[in-house]
């Protein structure tokens, strides 16, 4: 007969696996949404420019229709110079500054950049929590793990071994992090 604790652990593991799966699916959908919104914005800009060129007054846009910004329709804002707290994590691309991320994500990148600079290797979420002066309680560690996994999914970090995180090679290149 299985123990009560064993059954509880089994249910907990099942629930955690479901949460992890749903988080991954949500992250994938958020990434697809960001790409679709960017494409939409590009088409809006293209139409505005064609309207301006074809305008009878020689390109003046004073009388052209004001097309609303697609991001104002309730979708997440595209990354600008700095991110607001709780903002989405953009997919990493060449030239994208760390300032596109919220402060929490920047702090994770900075800790891993320091480790990389000192050739200390990957960092676990428990080590990150300790480095940030947090108690390494499960809730805080899991919150850091969720953020680190999101950064991995977006190309900012790599996970060379389960639960061990480091900067992606391209992100760790010269000039990043400032």
C-alpha angles and dihedrals in degrees: 000000000000119000123250091240090051091051091048091050090050092052091045091052091049091050092047091050089052092049091048091049092049091048091052091049091048091049091050092049092047090052091049090047092052091051092047092049091050091051090048091051090050091053091049090052091047091052092048091052094048089048090051093049093047094045112124092230093066101268103318109145095201094107099034122117114269106238113203119239107257090223089063089064090082101277124124116279119252114250115273130179092302134014130231120236112276091022123149121269109244121220108263116252134168111287096017109137125223087240087077085074129073119257093261092057092044089054091054091049091048093051091050092045089054090051091048092049090052091045091238098139132224125350130221123222091247089056090047091052090051091046090053091050093249126138107256092235117150095253093055094041091050091049089054091045091052091051093046092049090050090052089050091050090051095048100251095109139024129217105214091176129015110284095005118108136192138164116279111252094248092048091048091056122117118292098022122124099040 
